[in-house]
Amino acid sequence: MIPDPLFLNKVIAAVLTAALIAMTAGLVTGWIYSPTDLSQNVYIIEVAESEEAVADAPEEPAGPEPITALLASADVAAGEKLAQRACGACHSFDQGGANKTGPAMWDVVNRAKGSVDGYRYSDAMGGFDGVWGYEELNGFIADPKGYMPGTKMSYRGLRKVEDRANMVAYLRTLSASPAALP
């Protein structure tokens, strides 16, 4: 038995016909039913704004969860592993270590932002004043681009507060005289 030589043509014609019917139905439905936006709500709910209600409303967190309470019990060894795995390709952690894609991390806690000699920072980092305290490092490690828009650091950030505390505790140890815990 010879297969129907027009079988493939029939299948393609059926698919095209179904698509044409669906498109036509959409156009006709659009002509018949054309919704318009209301100029005002039909049912208006009046709510009295009181200062008490505004004062009782919870504030939105300004940044990531604070890590200062976690630093005393943070796992430095876990922070070192995490830093080597997540940051080691771009940063060196040794005393006198060379700058890589990112600046060297030795003595980073309480160091002025954008101050490593010989490293060319982004305009965003160069214009960012202050020092790398515990919570500043926490904010930057959590979301570099959110903390400092325009930074050239392409890392997405660490979401877990425990991981950030471990990493900052490790970064604290990278100094001849580590900064005091808060």
VOPAGU-2260 file (C-alpha; in pm, 1 decimal, decimal comma):
REM VOPAGU-2260
SITE   aa  ch    i         X         Y         Z
SITE  MET   A    0       0,0       0,0       0,0
SITE  ILE   A    1     133,7     341,4     -97,7
SITE  PRO   A    2     112,0     607,8     174,5
SITE  ASP   A    3     -90,2     918,3      91,4
SITE  PRO   A    4     154,6    1158,2     -76,6
SITE  LEU   A    5     -48,5    1456,7      43,5
SITE  PHE   A    6     -57,2    1353,3     413,3
SITE  LEU   A    7     204,5    1609,7     523,7
SITE  ASN   A    8      25,8    1882,9     326,6
SITE  LYS   A    9    -302,2    1795,2     501,1
SITE  VAL   A   10    -142,0    1815,5     847,6
SITE  ILE   A   11      16,8    2154,5     773,0
SITE  ALA   A   12    -311,6    2284,2     631,4
SITE  ALA   A   13    -499,1    2170,1     944,5
SITE  VAL   A   14    -249,4    2347,3    1174,1
SITE  LEU   A   15    -262,1    2668,6     970,0
SITE  THR   A   16    -643,6    2658,4     959,1
SITE  ALA   A   17    -661,4    2616,9    1339,2
SITE  ALA   A   18    -422,1    2910,5    1387,2
SITE  LEU   A   19    -626,2    3126,2    1146,7
SITE  ILE   A   20    -951,3    3042,3    1329,9
SITE  ALA   A   21    -795,0    3124,7    1668,6
SITE  MET   A   22    -658,6    3455,1    1539,1
SITE  THR   A   23    -991,5    3549,8    1383,5
SITE  ALA   A   24   -1176,6    3462,2    1704,0
SITE  GLY   A   25    -939,0    3685,6    1899,9
SITE  LEU   A   26    -996,9    3979,2    1664,5
SITE  VAL   A   27   -1375,5    3939,3    1665,9
SITE  THR   A   28   -1380,7    3910,3    2044,7
SITE  GLY   A   29   -1172,1    4228,3    2070,6
SITE  TRP   A   30   -1424,4    4418,4    1854,2
SITE  ILE   A   31   -1725,1    4290,5    2046,5
SITE  TYR   A   32   -1584,1    4334,2    2394,1
SITE  SER   A   33   -1363,8    4640,6    2438,9
SITE  PRO   A   34   -1316,0    4719,7    2809,5
SITE  THR   A   35   -1245,1    5073,7    2923,5
SITE  ASP   A   36   -1078,3    5188,8    3242,5
SITE  LEU   A   37   -1298,5    5356,6    3497,7
SITE  SER   A   38   -1235,7    5721,4    3573,7
SITE  GLN   A   39   -1293,0    5647,4    3944,3
SITE  ASN   A   40   -1365,0    5342,4    4156,6
SITE  VAL   A   41   -1728,8    5235,6    4176,3
SITE  TYR   A   42   -1711,4    5161,1    4546,7
SITE  ILE   A   43   -1490,9    5395,6    4746,3
SITE  ILE   A   44   -1354,0    5276,5    5079,5
SITE  GLU   A   45   -1270,5    5559,6    5313,2
SITE  VAL   A   46    -987,3    5491,7    5554,8
SITE  ALA   A   47    -891,5    5739,3    5821,7
SITE  GLU   A   48    -514,0    5784,3    5831,5
SITE  SER   A   49    -405,0    5810,5    6189,9
SITE  GLU   A   50     -59,6    5882,7    6322,2
SITE  GLU   A   51     -88,9    5583,7    6556,9
SITE  ALA   A   52    -143,2    5343,6    6267,6
SITE  VAL   A   53     156,6    5484,2    6084,0
SITE  ALA   A   54     373,4    5467,5    6397,5
SITE  ASP   A   55     270,5    5106,4    6465,6
SITE  ALA   A   56     346,0    4992,5    6111,3
SITE  PRO   A   57     661,6    4779,3    6092,5
SITE  GLU   A   58     952,0    4945,8    5915,9
SITE  GLU   A   59    1098,6    4787,7    5606,8
SITE  PRO   A   60    1448,7    4655,0    5668,7
SITE  ALA   A   61    1707,7    4892,7    5522,8
SITE  GLY   A   62    1947,2    4615,0    5425,4
SITE  PRO   A   63    2049,9    4262,3    5507,8
SITE  GLU   A   64    2010,3    4115,5    5854,8
SITE  PRO   A   65    2279,6    4244,5    6091,9
SITE  ILE   A   66    2564,7    4007,4    6170,5
SITE  THR   A   67    2718,8    4171,2    6477,0
SITE  ALA   A   68    2541,7    3933,8    6717,7
SITE  LEU   A   69    2660,6    3632,9    6516,4
SITE  LEU   A   70    3028,0    3729,6    6490,8
SITE  ALA   A   71    3125,7    3600,2    6837,0
SITE  SER   A   72    3002,2    3250,6    6752,2
SITE  ALA   A   73    3088,5    3254,7    6379,9
SITE  ASP   A   74    3283,2    2964,0    6229,9
SITE  VAL   A   75    3608,4    3111,8    6095,3
SITE  ALA   A   76    3706,7    2785,4    5921,6
SITE  ALA   A   77    3372,9    2776,9    5736,1
SITE  GLY   A   78    3422,4    3142,3    5644,4
SITE  GLU   A   79    3768,0    3066,1    5507,2
SITE  LYS   A   80    3633,5    2778,8    5292,9
SITE  LEU   A   81    3350,9    2996,7    5166,9
SITE  ALA   A   82    3582,2    3289,7    5091,7
SITE  GLN   A   83    3828,7    3068,7    4903,5
SITE  ARG   A   84    3551,0    2904,2    4702,6
SITE  ALA   A   85    3339,0    3213,6    4631,9
SITE  CYS   A   86    3602,5    3489,0    4624,0
SITE  GLY   A   87    3939,9    3322,4    4569,7
SITE  ALA   A   88    3932,4    3354,5    4192,8
SITE  CYS   A   89    3922,7    3735,4    4213,5
SITE  HIS   A   90    4082,0    3821,3    4550,6
SITE  SER   A   91    4400,6    3720,9    4731,6
SITE  PHE   A   92    4389,6    3669,3    5108,3
SITE  ASP   A   93    4761,9    3654,4    5192,9
SITE  GLN   A   94    4961,6    3931,3    5357,4
SITE  GLY   A   95    5129,4    4121,0    5075,6
SITE  GLY   A   96    4914,8    3928,4    4826,5
SITE  ALA   A   97    4883,4    4070,7    4478,1
SITE  ASN   A   98    4570,4    4234,7    4348,3
SITE  LYS   A   99    4380,0    4017,7    4105,1
SITE  THR   A  100    4053,8    4106,4    3933,3
SITE  GLY   A  101    3958,9    4241,4    4276,4
SITE  PRO   A  102    4180,5    4403,0    4541,0
SITE  ALA   A  103    4375,2    4205,2    4801,2
SITE  MET   A  104    4169,5    4132,0    5113,5
SITE  TRP   A  105    4447,0    4140,0    5374,8
SITE  ASP   A  106    4357,1    4379,8    5657,6
SITE  VAL   A  107    4021,5    4469,8    5499,0
SITE  VAL   A  108    3823,5    4513,7    5824,8
SITE  ASN   A  109    3826,5    4884,8    5919,9
SITE  ARG   A  110    4026,4    4973,5    5607,1
SITE  ALA   A  111    3915,2    5281,1    5412,3
SITE  LYS   A  112    3697,9    5190,2    5114,1
SITE  GLY   A  113    3876,6    5202,7    4780,6
SITE  SER   A  114    4221,3    5242,6    4936,3
SITE  VAL   A  115    4435,7    4948,5    4818,5
SITE  ASP   A  116    4744,7    5086,2    4645,9
SITE  GLY   A  117    4789,7    4976,7    4287,7
SITE  TYR   A  118    4429,6    4867,4    4236,8
SITE  ARG   A  119    4207,8    5057,1    3992,9
SITE  TYR   A  120    3862,4    5080,2    4148,7
SITE  SER   A  121    3534,1    5149,9    3973,0
SITE  ASP   A  122    3405,3    5507,6    3990,3
SITE  ALA   A  123    3136,2    5388,7    4232,5
SITE  MET   A  124    3388,8    5243,5    4477,1
SITE  GLY   A  125    3629,3    5533,8    4437,0
SITE  GLY   A  126    3354,5    5776,7    4535,9
SITE  PHE   A  127    3231,6    5571,9    4832,3
SITE  ASP   A  128    3358,8    5713,0    5161,1
SITE  GLY   A  129    3399,2    5540,2    5494,9
SITE  VAL   A  130    3564,0    5224,5    5618,3
SITE  TRP   A  131    3486,0    4856,1    5578,6
SITE  GLY   A  132    3331,2    4792,3    5919,3
SITE  TYR   A  133    3147,1    4472,3    6003,1
SITE  GLU   A  134    2803,9    4585,7    5886,9
SITE  GLU   A  135    2944,1    4756,6    5576,2
SITE  LEU   A  136    3111,9    4430,7    5474,9
SITE  ASN   A  137    2787,4    4248,8    5555,2
SITE  GLY   A  138    2587,9    4478,7    5326,3
SITE  PHE   A  139    2839,3    4456,6    5043,7
SITE  ILE   A  140    2878,4    4078,4    5065,3
SITE  ALA   A  141    2499,8    4032,2    5074,5
SITE  ASP   A  142    2436,3    4231,9    4755,8
SITE  PRO   A  143    2733,7    4416,6    4603,0
SITE  LYS   A  144    2537,2    4592,1    4328,2
SITE  GLY   A  145    2253,7    4684,3    4565,6
SITE  TYR   A  146    2490,5    4818,4    4831,6
SITE  MET   A  147    2706,4    5009,3    4586,3
SITE  PRO   A  148    2534,7    5070,6    4249,5
SITE  GLY   A  149    2790,8    5095,1    3972,5
SITE  THR   A  150    3047,1    4864,1    4128,6
SITE  LYS   A  151    3233,2    4647,6    3880,8
SITE  MET   A  152    3211,2    4348,0    4112,7
SITE  SER   A  153    2997,1    4088,9    3936,6
SITE  TYR   A  154    2934,7    3860,4    4235,4
SITE  ARG   A  155    2563,6    3808,3    4318,7
SITE  GLY   A  156    2613,7    3802,8    4693,1
SITE  LEU   A  157    2557,8    3568,1    4986,9
SITE  ARG   A  158    2195,7    3531,7    5098,1
SITE  LYS   A  159    2243,8    3338,0    5425,3
SITE  VAL   A  160    2321,4    3558,0    5724,4
SITE  GLU   A  161    2527,7    3279,7    5886,0
SITE  ASP   A  162    2748,1    3250,4    5576,7
SITE  ARG   A  163    2806,5    3626,1    5575,3
SITE  ALA   A  164    2893,0    3623,0    5946,7
SITE  ASN   A  165    3137,3    3334,5    5893,4
SITE  MET   A  166    3302,8    3512,1    5601,2
SITE  VAL   A  167    3334,7    3845,2    5782,8
SITE  ALA   A  168    3473,6    3665,2    6088,6
SITE  TYR   A  169    3735,1    3508,2    5859,7
SITE  LEU   A  170    3815,6    3843,5    5694,2
SITE  ARG   A  171    3866,9    3985,5    6044,9
SITE  THR   A  172    4147,1    3733,3    6103,6
SITE  LEU   A  173    4335,5    3856,7    5797,0
SITE  SER   A  174    4537,0    4112,3    5987,8
SITE  ALA   A  175    4848,5    4134,5    6202,7
SITE  SER   A  176    4621,7    4287,9    6469,7
SITE  PRO   A  177    4257,0    4188,5    6406,5
SITE  ALA   A  178    3987,6    4447,9    6475,5
SITE  ALA   A  179    3798,1    4409,9    6801,6
SITE  LEU   A  180    3462,2    4236,5    6788,0
SITE  PRO   A  181    3165,0    4465,8    6844,0
